[in-house]
Amino acid sequence: MPGPGHKIVVVVGHPQYYPRFGFSPQLAANLASPFSARTFSWLLELVAVALAGVKGRVQYPPPFGISD
């Protein structure tokens, strides 16, 4: 569950599962990821247009074991 102040949720997962909850791969168009484009990412805006004008790289916390 996102904490106060969070505006988006990013998940990596199955394409037939996450859309039913409103997650969209199109929202990730301006974001880079350590995962391939095919497996990356489903995003959900918790605040309308939270990703408007946002560009950058998704970073995962150290417990994920993902280094850039």
N, C-alpha and C positions, 0 to 999 in steps of 0.2 A: 504494500500500500504506500503510495507516494506521501511524503511528508508535506507540511505547510510550505508554501512558496514554490513547489514544483509545478512546472507548466507543461511538461511533456513526459511521456513514458516511451522508452525504447525497449523493444524485445527482439530476439532472434528466434524464429520459430517457423512452424509449419504453415504454409500458405492457405491451407483450408481451415485452419483453426482461428487465427487472430482476426480476420476481417469481420467475423460475427460480433466482435466487441468494439468495432469502430476503428481498428488499427489499419493503417494504410501505408503501402510502400512508397507511394507518390510523395508523401510528406518528407521522405528521406532524400529527395532528389538533390538537395544542396549540401548533404552531409556525407563525409567520407567515413569508412569503417575499416577495422582490421579484418572483417569478414568479406567474402566475395559478395558481389552485387546480388547474386542469386539467393544466398542465404540471409543476407542482411535485409533487412530490418523492417520492422513494423513499428510505426510510430503512431501515437495517439496524443492529440493536443488536449490537455486538461483545461486550458484557457484558449478561447477562440483566437485564431491567427497568432499563436505563440511562436510559430516558426517563420512568420513573415519576415523576409530579409535576412534570415539566419543562414550563415554558411560556416562550415568548420568540420571538425573531426569528432566523432563520438569516442569518448574515452571510457574505458571500463576500470573499475577499482582493482587494486592488486590481487584480491582473492580469486579473480577470474583467471589469473595467470596469462594474461594477454600482454605482450610487449609490442610496441610499434617498431 
